[in-house]
Amino acid sequence: MTRDPISFCAQPRFSDASLLVAFAEDAGGVASGVAGHLIDRLEGCSFAEIQPDGFFPLGGVAVRDNVAQFPEDRFYSLSREDLALFSGSEPQIDRFGFLQRVLDVAEHYCKVVDLYTVSGIMSSVAHTAPRSILAVFNQPELQRRLRSYDLDNMTWEGQPALNSFLLWAARRREIPALSLWTTVPFYMASVGDPASRRKVLEFLDARFDLGLDFSEIDGETARLNERLATLRSRSSEVDNLIEKLEVGMALSQEEGTKLVGEVTEFLRQAE
């Protein structure tokens, strides 16, 4: 007997819902941070899970601090009937089949009217600069509906991300979909960037009238900026490199690697 790849543990009610999709493997921890914030603030409750069988090589499960890190891909209901959330790890096997399972739940259970993915993307901006959101739409009508929001069109010539494949698969089912990519200073990609997370939450707050409180994220950002200011005061080299970024100058590969190393080491020592 073939095991059902989707297991349900609850049956929440949805009405004309939007599905927010957050895959954890992104720059700055934006997706998982946004998902965690919404689950915490909007009383998120898991109602279904995609089983890892057939989508992940379980023989190669990661181990962190002597604890096995099994992949988890879960759907959450939030405190309102028009929003659902999917959060988890990107599949390593049968990626197309995995996305079909996501869309099956979205279409047939959540009755979604549109879909949004969130992610961070590395940028050569300094951490002192405002973050921006780049957007990719799978149909012109959705782009027209959201043209009043502060979204920049994204251009990309590299290998398509999983979010891009999800937009393509959603279009085949005639589900309007949008990928949101917020800029993350490249030297913050591995240590987390609350300012980038806030930028996405600002959009979602405006789009869905969520009434979010940003005071905790603002405090986190202020503390992070203070630590980086301390690093700059102690290292003239780091200060000079960040100053270059602040005035729009590009760093060499060697300079970029140096900045990443110095920032990462300093912030992790301060934890």
Backbone bond lengths (Angstrom), bond angles and torsions (degrees), N, CA, C in turn:
res aa  C-N    CA-C-N  psi(-1)  N-CA   C-N-CA  omega(-1)  CA-C   N-CA-C  phi
1 M - - - 1.475 - - 1.539 109.64 -
2 T 1.315 116.80 132.25 1.461 121.44 179.51 1.521 110.19 -79.30
3 R 1.318 116.17 131.67 1.459 121.02 -179.12 1.517 110.24 -77.23
4 D 1.336 116.85 136.15 1.458 121.64 177.68 1.525 108.23 -66.75
5 P 1.335 118.70 123.63 1.467 120.32 -177.57 1.524 113.73 -69.25
6 I 1.327 117.59 -12.85 1.467 121.22 -179.66 1.524 109.30 -117.92
7 S 1.319 116.90 125.60 1.465 121.40 177.28 1.527 109.23 -115.38
8 F 1.324 115.88 132.23 1.464 122.30 -179.85 1.526 109.90 -103.81
9 C 1.323 115.39 140.68 1.461 120.53 176.70 1.523 112.15 -122.04
10 A 1.335 117.44 -2.88 1.459 122.35 178.16 1.525 108.07 -158.02
11 Q 1.326 115.53 167.73 1.463 120.35 -178.77 1.527 110.39 -133.85
12 P 1.336 116.85 69.90 1.472 119.34 177.77 1.522 110.73 -68.80
13 R 1.305 115.50 161.60 1.464 121.19 -179.80 1.523 109.00 -100.53
14 F 1.338 114.79 136.42 1.454 120.51 176.81 1.523 110.14 -124.32
15 S 1.341 115.10 151.62 1.456 120.36 178.70 1.521 108.97 -144.00
16 D 1.345 116.24 116.91 1.473 121.39 -179.65 1.527 110.59 46.64
17 A 1.308 115.98 53.87 1.463 121.10 -170.68 1.528 112.87 -84.85
18 S 1.328 114.61 157.15 1.456 123.69 167.56 1.519 107.17 -109.22
19 L 1.327 116.90 139.28 1.458 121.25 177.97 1.521 109.23 -106.26
20 L 1.328 116.21 126.86 1.455 122.62 175.01 1.524 107.91 -99.78
21 V 1.330 117.39 127.60 1.459 122.58 -176.45 1.522 109.07 -115.38
22 A 1.352 116.32 127.19 1.465 121.28 -177.29 1.522 109.60 -133.67
23 F 1.337 116.38 104.07 1.460 121.23 173.93 1.523 108.57 -89.35
24 A 1.328 116.68 133.32 1.463 121.87 -167.24 1.519 114.53 -70.17
25 E 1.326 118.59 -25.42 1.457 120.84 -172.41 1.529 111.20 -83.81
26 D 1.324 116.65 81.55 1.460 120.05 -179.70 1.518 110.02 -145.26
27 A 1.316 116.36 171.31 1.463 122.06 -178.71 1.525 110.64 -69.50
28 G 1.320 116.13 135.57 1.457 120.83 173.95 1.510 115.83 73.32
29 G 1.318 117.93 5.22 1.465 119.94 -178.29 1.514 113.30 61.49
30 V 1.336 116.65 29.67 1.459 120.78 -175.87 1.532 111.70 -64.29
31 A 1.336 117.02 -50.19 1.466 120.46 -174.50 1.521 111.76 -61.71
32 S 1.332 117.16 -50.72 1.463 119.10 -178.91 1.524 111.27 -66.71
33 G 1.341 116.99 -33.58 1.456 120.15 177.80 1.519 112.45 -66.82
34 V 1.325 116.64 -42.98 1.467 121.02 177.56 1.522 110.20 -63.86
35 A 1.335 115.97 -45.75 1.465 119.79 179.84 1.526 111.01 -60.63
36 G 1.335 116.43 -46.54 1.456 119.77 179.82 1.514 112.84 -61.35
37 H 1.326 116.77 -39.76 1.467 120.93 179.13 1.530 111.14 -63.85
38 L 1.322 116.53 -44.10 1.468 119.87 -179.33 1.526 111.26 -68.30
39 I 1.323 117.14 -40.23 1.460 120.21 178.52 1.526 110.43 -62.04
40 D 1.330 115.39 -41.31 1.467 120.02 -179.51 1.519 112.02 -70.26
41 R 1.334 116.78 -45.53 1.466 119.93 -173.55 1.534 113.56 -81.92
42 L 1.330 116.97 -26.57 1.467 120.35 -175.84 1.528 112.04 -112.68
43 E 1.325 115.76 27.26 1.469 122.23 172.42 1.528 111.82 53.80
44 G 1.332 115.43 48.81 1.452 120.09 -178.92 1.520 112.64 -64.98
45 C 1.329 114.88 139.50 1.460 121.23 179.88 1.529 108.65 -137.81
46 S 1.330 117.00 125.10 1.466 120.66 -179.20 1.517 110.52 -67.23
47 F 1.347 116.15 133.24 1.461 119.69 178.14 1.529 112.92 -122.69
48 A 1.330 117.45 -12.18 1.468 119.83 179.06 1.522 109.20 -157.89
49 E 1.322 115.19 157.87 1.457 121.01 -178.58 1.521 109.80 -144.19
50 I 1.336 116.14 138.86 1.461 120.74 172.75 1.526 107.89 -86.82
51 Q 1.315 117.20 121.57 1.455 121.08 -179.27 1.527 110.15 -67.75
52 P 1.337 117.53 143.23 1.473 120.55 -175.87 1.528 114.06 -73.30
53 D 1.342 117.85 -17.50 1.465 120.69 -177.82 1.523 111.01 -55.76
54 G 1.319 116.39 125.29 1.454 121.04 177.31 1.507 114.54 88.24
55 F 1.330 116.97 -8.77 1.463 120.68 -179.15 1.530 113.06 -117.94
56 F 1.327 116.88 -16.29 1.455 121.23 -178.55 1.531 109.39 -137.14
57 P 1.340 117.50 142.24 1.469 121.09 175.79 1.526 109.60 -79.02
58 L 1.326 117.25 89.09 1.458 121.07 -172.20 1.524 112.51 -63.06
59 G 1.330 117.74 -19.75 1.449 119.41 176.55 1.511 112.40 -68.00
60 G 1.325 116.70 -16.00 1.462 120.73 -179.37 1.514 112.61 -114.60
61 V 1.347 116.87 36.75 1.459 121.39 -179.94 1.528 110.03 -62.03
62 A 1.324 116.19 133.38 1.469 120.68 179.92 1.527 110.39 -69.72
63 V 1.324 115.96 148.14 1.462 122.09 176.94 1.520 108.26 -121.68
64 R 1.332 116.19 126.96 1.457 121.35 179.70 1.521 108.40 -130.27
65 D 1.338 117.10 124.54 1.469 122.52 -177.16 1.520 111.10 53.30
66 N 1.341 115.29 42.70 1.468 123.22 177.58 1.528 113.40 65.74
67 V 1.324 116.95 17.72 1.467 121.33 178.33 1.521 108.81 -120.62
68 A 1.344 116.15 128.26 1.463 120.36 179.16 1.523 110.12 -67.52
69 Q 1.329 116.09 133.01 1.468 121.92 -179.30 1.531 109.08 -102.96
70 F 1.331 116.17 88.29 1.447 120.25 179.75 1.529 109.88 -77.69
71 P 1.335 117.48 141.13 1.469 119.66 178.91 1.521 111.19 -66.10
72 E 1.319 116.32 139.57 1.463 122.12 177.43 1.522 108.44 -129.27
73 D 1.313 116.26 127.84 1.465 121.95 178.59 1.518 107.45 -131.00
74 R 1.333 115.98 105.59 1.457 120.82 -169.83 1.529 112.65 -126.86
75 F 1.317 113.58 149.02 1.462 122.15 171.95 1.517 108.38 -99.10
76 Y 1.333 115.93 141.55 1.464 121.36 -179.66 1.522 110.40 -127.27
77 S 1.320 115.09 139.28 1.457 120.06 165.91 1.521 107.10 -90.36
78 L 1.316 116.76 149.18 1.455 121.96 178.80 1.522 108.74 -114.59
79 S 1.306 117.94 -170.67 1.460 120.83 -171.86 1.527 113.30 -80.51
80 R 1.319 117.79 16.50 1.453 121.27 177.91 1.524 109.01 -148.44
81 E 1.329 116.01 152.93 1.456 120.66 -171.84 1.521 113.85 -77.45
82 D 1.324 117.94 -12.18 1.470 119.93 -175.87 1.525 112.88 -100.16
83 L 1.350 118.43 14.00 1.454 121.25 179.70 1.526 110.64 -138.19
84 A 1.330 115.76 134.81 1.454 122.31 171.80 1.520 107.13 -134.30
85 L 1.317 116.21 159.13 1.459 121.33 -176.03 1.525 109.49 -134.72
86 F 1.326 115.12 136.36 1.466 120.79 170.95 1.517 107.89 -119.14
87 S 1.328 116.78 127.31 1.458 121.33 -177.82 1.518 109.56 -137.97
88 G 1.339 116.39 137.04 1.456 118.54 178.47 1.507 113.48 170.86
89 S 1.327 114.99 -161.76 1.460 122.96 -177.85 1.521 111.16 -95.70
90 E 1.320 115.65 150.56 1.460 119.81 176.16 1.518 110.10 -71.37
91 P 1.336 117.92 135.64 1.469 120.20 179.24 1.520 111.02 -67.13
92 Q 1.310 116.34 149.97 1.451 121.79 178.69 1.530 112.18 -103.66
93 I 1.332 116.27 -17.23 1.460 122.85 -178.85 1.524 108.39 -130.76
94 D 1.339 117.42 143.87 1.469 122.39 176.23 1.533 111.07 49.55
95 R 1.327 115.78 55.49 1.458 121.02 -177.59 1.528 112.36 -60.49
96 F 1.346 116.60 -38.32 1.472 119.14 179.44 1.523 110.42 -65.44
97 G 1.321 117.07 -42.94 1.456 120.08 178.45 1.517 112.05 -62.10
98 F 1.332 116.01 -37.73 1.460 120.82 177.84 1.526 111.06 -62.41
99 L 1.323 116.67 -46.36 1.466 120.44 179.87 1.520 111.24 -63.27
100 Q 1.313 117.15 -33.25 1.464 119.86 176.96 1.522 110.68 -64.28
101 R 1.343 117.48 -36.01 1.464 120.26 178.51 1.528 109.80 -67.32
102 V 1.336 116.45 -40.17 1.464 119.63 176.91 1.530 109.92 -59.52
103 L 1.324 116.30 -46.10 1.462 120.50 -177.54 1.526 111.57 -71.69
104 D 1.321 118.25 -29.78 1.471 120.13 175.89 1.520 110.58 -59.56
105 V 1.324 116.17 -48.14 1.471 120.11 179.14 1.526 110.20 -65.84
106 A 1.341 116.09 -43.03 1.467 120.23 -179.75 1.526 111.54 -59.12
107 E 1.320 116.05 -47.18 1.463 120.85 -173.28 1.524 112.58 -79.02
108 H 1.312 116.53 -47.99 1.460 119.49 -170.44 1.517 114.23 -91.57
109 Y 1.333 117.33 -23.42 1.466 119.41 -178.58 1.529 111.55 -106.66
110 C 1.342 116.43 -48.88 1.462 119.63 -178.37 1.526 112.63 -82.51
111 K 1.341 116.87 -14.21 1.480 121.17 -179.22 1.530 110.75 54.16
112 V 1.333 116.83 49.06 1.450 119.83 -172.36 1.526 111.97 -70.26
113 V 1.315 114.15 148.87 1.462 121.37 173.86 1.525 110.86 -103.19
114 D 1.337 117.01 -18.98 1.453 121.53 174.03 1.525 109.73 -162.61
115 L 1.326 115.09 171.17 1.464 121.29 -173.38 1.522 109.03 -141.36
116 Y 1.336 116.09 141.04 1.463 122.00 -178.91 1.531 109.10 -130.41
117 T 1.318 117.78 132.22 1.455 121.10 171.08 1.522 108.42 -108.38
118 V 1.335 116.14 148.47 1.466 120.85 179.45 1.518 108.85 -126.93
119 S 1.327 115.90 142.62 1.458 120.10 -178.68 1.522 109.67 -165.09
120 G 1.328 114.99 160.79 1.454 120.83 173.92 1.515 110.33 -103.97
121 I 1.317 116.82 149.74 1.456 121.57 178.51 1.526 108.33 -135.21
122 M 1.328 116.31 133.94 1.466 120.39 -177.31 1.532 111.17 -65.74
123 S 1.324 114.73 141.67 1.459 121.48 -178.81 1.530 109.00 -140.65
124 S 1.316 116.13 159.55 1.463 121.16 178.92 1.530 112.13 -87.78
125 V 1.324 118.39 19.25 1.465 121.16 177.07 1.527 109.41 -78.39
126 A 1.318 115.63 156.58 1.463 120.72 174.34 1.524 109.43 -84.10
127 H 1.325 116.34 159.41 1.472 119.62 -178.97 1.524 111.84 -69.29
128 T 1.324 117.19 -15.28 1.461 121.45 178.45 1.531 112.39 -83.81
129 A 1.321 117.33 -7.36 1.476 121.88 -178.33 1.519 110.37 -90.80
130 P 1.334 117.02 153.64 1.465 119.78 175.21 1.524 110.71 -64.03
131 R 1.334 116.81 147.09 1.452 121.29 175.96 1.532 108.67 -85.35
132 S 1.316 115.72 155.50 1.460 120.51 176.56 1.523 108.98 -128.33
133 I 1.331 116.07 163.60 1.460 121.21 178.42 1.521 108.91 -117.43
134 L 1.325 114.87 124.97 1.453 121.83 174.29 1.526 107.95 -97.12
135 A 1.319 116.80 142.67 1.456 120.25 -173.59 1.521 111.82 -129.67
136 V 1.326 114.77 144.03 1.460 122.74 173.65 1.525 107.42 -128.54
137 F 1.336 116.66 126.75 1.464 122.19 -178.56 1.521 109.66 -109.93
138 N 1.331 115.89 152.15 1.463 118.13 176.64 1.522 112.60 -101.49
139 Q 1.340 116.87 1.44 1.462 120.15 173.83 1.525 110.13 -158.20
140 P 1.331 117.75 145.66 1.467 121.58 -176.67 1.523 113.50 -62.78
141 E 1.327 118.39 -32.84 1.459 120.97 -176.25 1.524 111.15 -62.39
142 L 1.332 117.22 -43.78 1.462 120.11 178.17 1.521 110.28 -64.18
143 Q 1.313 117.03 -38.29 1.466 120.41 177.77 1.525 110.80 -61.87
144 R 1.319 117.25 -40.50 1.464 120.45 178.10 1.527 111.28 -65.45
145 R 1.324 116.82 -39.15 1.466 120.55 -178.67 1.526 112.29 -65.96
146 L 1.328 116.75 -27.83 1.459 120.35 -175.71 1.526 113.06 -108.11
147 R 1.326 117.17 16.76 1.465 119.64 -175.00 1.524 112.88 -69.52
148 S 1.345 118.67 -15.53 1.460 120.76 179.39 1.524 112.60 -80.84
149 Y 1.334 117.00 -9.87 1.461 120.47 179.69 1.525 110.75 -88.42
150 D 1.321 114.62 159.72 1.466 120.81 -175.82 1.529 109.70 -82.59
151 L 1.336 115.73 77.57 1.459 121.80 -178.26 1.523 109.28 -124.82
152 D 1.324 116.51 133.79 1.459 121.30 176.85 1.518 109.70 -102.63
153 N 1.316 116.49 139.78 1.461 119.67 177.95 1.528 110.01 -66.87
154 M 1.313 115.65 137.49 1.460 121.05 -177.49 1.514 110.82 -97.89
155 T 1.323 115.93 137.47 1.464 121.62 172.23 1.517 107.35 -120.24
156 W 1.320 116.26 134.58 1.467 120.96 -175.52 1.516 109.07 -149.51
157 E 1.327 116.34 131.13 1.461 120.93 -178.16 1.525 112.54 -115.37
158 G 1.329 117.45 4.81 1.455 121.10 -179.64 1.523 111.99 -88.34
159 Q 1.318 115.74 -165.19 1.454 121.58 179.30 1.529 110.17 -67.58
160 P 1.333 118.48 132.82 1.466 120.65 -178.72 1.522 111.78 -61.05
161 A 1.327 116.40 141.26 1.454 121.98 176.84 1.523 109.56 -83.48
162 L 1.326 115.76 167.26 1.465 120.07 179.09 1.523 110.96 -60.78
163 N 1.332 116.64 -34.82 1.464 119.65 177.81 1.530 111.62 -59.92
164 S 1.326 116.40 -36.44 1.466 120.20 179.27 1.524 111.07 -67.05
165 F 1.329 116.79 -39.86 1.460 120.24 176.54 1.526 110.80 -64.53
166 L 1.346 115.85 -35.70 1.468 119.26 178.62 1.518 110.74 -65.01
167 L 1.341 117.49 -39.69 1.463 120.18 177.20 1.526 111.01 -62.12
168 W 1.330 116.05 -41.40 1.458 120.62 179.13 1.527 110.77 -63.90
169 A 1.347 116.46 -44.59 1.459 120.29 179.93 1.524 111.12 -65.87
170 A 1.338 117.11 -36.52 1.460 120.67 178.27 1.524 110.66 -66.85
171 R 1.312 116.62 -38.30 1.472 119.64 179.45 1.531 110.72 -62.43
172 R 1.325 116.97 -36.69 1.463 120.16 178.70 1.524 111.24 -62.48
173 R 1.318 117.20 -25.14 1.466 121.75 177.40 1.524 111.27 -98.11
174 E 1.326 116.63 6.32 1.464 123.54 -179.63 1.521 111.89 62.34
175 I 1.341 115.96 36.81 1.463 121.96 174.76 1.520 108.27 -100.99
176 P 1.327 119.58 115.60 1.466 120.98 176.75 1.524 110.04 -60.15
177 A 1.330 116.61 135.18 1.467 119.89 -176.25 1.522 111.02 -145.64
178 L 1.321 114.71 153.17 1.459 122.64 -176.14 1.518 109.38 -142.83
179 S 1.335 117.11 132.76 1.459 122.25 172.47 1.523 109.09 -101.94
180 L 1.327 115.67 128.63 1.455 122.35 177.15 1.522 108.51 -107.23
181 W 1.319 116.30 125.46 1.460 121.97 179.22 1.529 108.10 -123.78
182 T 1.314 117.19 111.32 1.460 119.26 179.49 1.521 110.19 -96.69
183 T 1.323 115.45 139.79 1.459 120.63 -176.90 1.531 110.90 -70.21
184 V 1.330 115.15 137.74 1.463 123.13 178.78 1.527 108.01 -126.40
185 P 1.331 120.18 124.67 1.461 120.42 175.12 1.530 109.35 -51.43
186 F 1.314 117.68 129.29 1.467 120.50 -170.62 1.520 112.53 -58.61
187 Y 1.334 117.10 -28.96 1.462 119.01 -178.92 1.535 112.22 -82.73
188 M 1.357 116.25 0.17 1.462 121.58 175.24 1.523 111.84 -107.18
189 A 1.320 117.11 0.75 1.461 120.92 -171.09 1.516 112.95 -61.89
190 S 1.330 117.72 -36.46 1.463 119.77 -175.87 1.522 113.50 -95.69
191 V 1.322 117.55 -8.90 1.477 119.90 -176.81 1.528 112.79 -109.88
192 G 1.322 117.57 -7.40 1.457 121.02 178.90 1.508 112.79 97.00
193 D 1.327 115.53 143.86 1.461 120.24 -177.83 1.522 110.02 -138.20
194 P 1.334 118.26 94.67 1.467 120.92 -178.27 1.528 113.73 -61.95
195 A 1.329 117.62 -29.52 1.465 119.76 179.93 1.519 111.11 -65.12
196 S 1.336 117.29 -38.10 1.462 120.80 176.69 1.520 110.77 -67.62
197 R 1.329 115.82 -40.17 1.460 120.64 176.95 1.533 110.58 -60.96
198 R 1.309 116.21 -41.36 1.459 120.14 -179.70 1.525 111.06 -63.29
199 K 1.339 116.32 -38.89 1.464 120.14 -178.06 1.525 111.04 -58.78
200 V 1.334 117.28 -43.14 1.457 120.81 178.95 1.528 110.34 -67.64
201 L 1.324 116.17 -42.68 1.466 119.89 -179.36 1.529 110.94 -64.68
202 E 1.320 117.26 -33.29 1.469 120.33 175.84 1.527 110.35 -60.45
203 F 1.335 116.30 -45.13 1.457 119.59 178.82 1.527 110.64 -62.21
204 L 1.317 117.10 -48.50 1.464 120.54 -178.43 1.532 111.17 -63.14
205 D 1.323 116.10 -37.08 1.456 120.91 178.64 1.525 110.70 -63.06
206 A 1.330 116.12 -43.31 1.466 120.54 179.10 1.524 111.51 -71.06
207 R 1.323 116.03 -40.18 1.472 120.82 -176.88 1.520 111.79 -67.62
208 F 1.330 117.26 -39.73 1.467 120.74 -173.56 1.523 114.04 -114.91
209 D 1.328 117.10 7.38 1.467 121.45 177.80 1.532 110.23 51.79
210 L 1.335 116.29 59.20 1.461 121.28 -173.89 1.528 113.62 -86.04
211 G 1.317 117.20 -19.25 1.465 119.94 -178.86 1.517 112.86 65.20
212 L 1.334 117.15 40.22 1.454 121.37 -176.99 1.528 111.90 -73.48
213 D 1.322 115.46 149.28 1.457 122.88 175.37 1.532 107.46 -102.74
214 F 1.323 116.44 122.12 1.458 120.88 -175.90 1.533 113.09 -100.20
215 S 1.319 117.92 6.88 1.468 120.19 -173.42 1.527 111.73 -62.27
216 E 1.327 117.88 -37.87 1.462 120.02 -179.37 1.529 111.07 -66.77
217 I 1.335 116.94 -43.71 1.468 120.44 178.47 1.521 110.25 -66.17
218 D 1.337 117.26 -38.94 1.466 119.95 179.09 1.528 110.69 -62.77
219 G 1.335 116.34 -39.09 1.454 119.74 177.15 1.516 111.93 -65.61
220 E 1.336 116.06 -40.61 1.466 121.01 177.70 1.524 110.64 -62.80
221 T 1.336 116.20 -42.08 1.467 120.60 179.20 1.521 111.28 -64.71
222 A 1.338 116.36 -42.17 1.462 120.19 -179.67 1.524 111.27 -63.03
223 R 1.328 116.51 -42.25 1.468 119.72 179.34 1.527 111.37 -66.00
224 L 1.318 116.39 -38.96 1.463 120.18 178.24 1.526 110.80 -65.24
225 N 1.324 116.51 -43.18 1.466 120.12 179.36 1.527 111.24 -64.17
226 E 1.330 116.45 -35.50 1.464 119.86 177.50 1.530 110.93 -64.49
227 R 1.334 116.68 -41.67 1.467 119.67 179.08 1.529 110.71 -65.69
228 L 1.339 116.22 -39.02 1.462 118.86 178.33 1.533 111.27 -68.65
229 A 1.321 116.52 -33.61 1.466 119.55 175.83 1.526 110.36 -65.34
230 T 1.327 116.08 -37.03 1.462 120.16 176.55 1.518 110.62 -63.86
231 L 1.334 116.74 -43.86 1.463 120.81 178.18 1.523 110.60 -60.55
232 R 1.330 116.81 -43.11 1.462 119.85 -179.27 1.525 111.23 -64.38
233 S 1.337 117.11 -35.78 1.464 120.19 179.72 1.525 111.34 -70.64
234 R 1.338 116.76 -25.18 1.468 120.64 -178.82 1.526 112.62 -90.85
235 S 1.324 116.82 -23.80 1.462 119.92 -176.03 1.526 109.83 -128.13
236 S 1.319 116.61 108.23 1.466 120.45 178.74 1.525 110.85 -65.50
237 E 1.339 116.94 -29.71 1.460 120.07 179.51 1.525 110.73 -66.18
238 V 1.327 116.76 -47.15 1.464 120.62 177.67 1.522 109.99 -61.92
239 D 1.327 116.58 -42.99 1.462 121.16 179.69 1.526 110.70 -59.40
240 N 1.326 117.45 -43.82 1.465 121.30 -179.63 1.529 111.28 -65.28
241 L 1.327 116.83 -39.76 1.463 120.22 -179.78 1.522 111.08 -65.61
242 I 1.324 117.18 -43.45 1.469 120.12 179.00 1.522 110.68 -68.19
243 E 1.331 116.93 -35.98 1.468 120.33 176.33 1.524 110.84 -59.91
244 K 1.319 117.19 -39.28 1.464 120.36 177.12 1.520 110.96 -58.97
245 L 1.327 115.87 -45.66 1.468 120.21 179.59 1.531 110.78 -63.99
246 E 1.319 116.48 -37.22 1.465 120.67 -178.00 1.523 112.30 -65.02
247 V 1.331 117.52 -27.74 1.471 120.19 179.36 1.532 111.55 -100.82
248 G 1.337 116.59 10.15 1.458 120.24 174.50 1.506 115.84 86.84
249 M 1.324 118.34 12.33 1.459 121.17 178.59 1.531 110.23 -84.42
250 A 1.318 115.88 144.50 1.465 121.09 178.15 1.519 110.12 -85.19
251 L 1.323 116.49 144.35 1.454 121.56 175.86 1.524 109.42 -94.75
252 S 1.322 115.99 150.23 1.456 120.22 173.13 1.526 108.49 -71.55
253 Q 1.311 116.42 166.18 1.464 119.86 178.75 1.525 110.62 -60.08
254 E 1.301 116.49 -40.03 1.463 120.30 179.18 1.524 110.99 -64.69
255 E 1.327 116.11 -42.29 1.479 119.90 179.21 1.524 111.00 -65.47
256 G 1.332 115.75 -42.23 1.463 119.49 179.50 1.511 112.00 -62.61
257 T 1.321 116.64 -43.41 1.463 121.45 178.58 1.528 110.42 -62.51
258 K 1.319 116.15 -40.85 1.460 121.08 178.59 1.520 110.83 -61.84
259 L 1.327 117.57 -45.21 1.459 121.63 -178.43 1.530 111.09 -64.78
260 V 1.315 116.45 -43.63 1.464 120.27 178.12 1.523 110.54 -58.67
261 G 1.324 116.64 -46.82 1.452 120.86 -178.49 1.517 113.07 -62.97
262 E 1.335 116.75 -44.94 1.459 120.85 -178.31 1.527 111.46 -65.69
263 V 1.337 117.25 -44.59 1.462 120.77 -178.82 1.528 110.77 -66.90
264 T 1.326 116.31 -45.38 1.464 120.07 -178.65 1.514 111.47 -60.95
265 E 1.337 116.88 -47.59 1.448 120.37 -178.52 1.533 111.73 -63.43
266 F 1.327 116.82 -42.94 1.455 120.78 -177.51 1.538 111.22 -65.33
267 L 1.324 116.87 -46.03 1.457 119.85 -176.98 1.522 111.64 -68.09
268 R 1.311 117.24 -37.43 1.455 119.31 -179.97 1.522 112.16 -72.44
269 Q 1.324 117.45 -28.85 1.463 120.02 174.48 1.526 111.34 -70.27
270 A 1.337 115.85 -28.28 1.456 120.29 -178.40 1.518 113.66 -81.35
271 E 1.338 117.26 -9.31 1.467 120.60 -177.86 1.531 110.45 -70.11
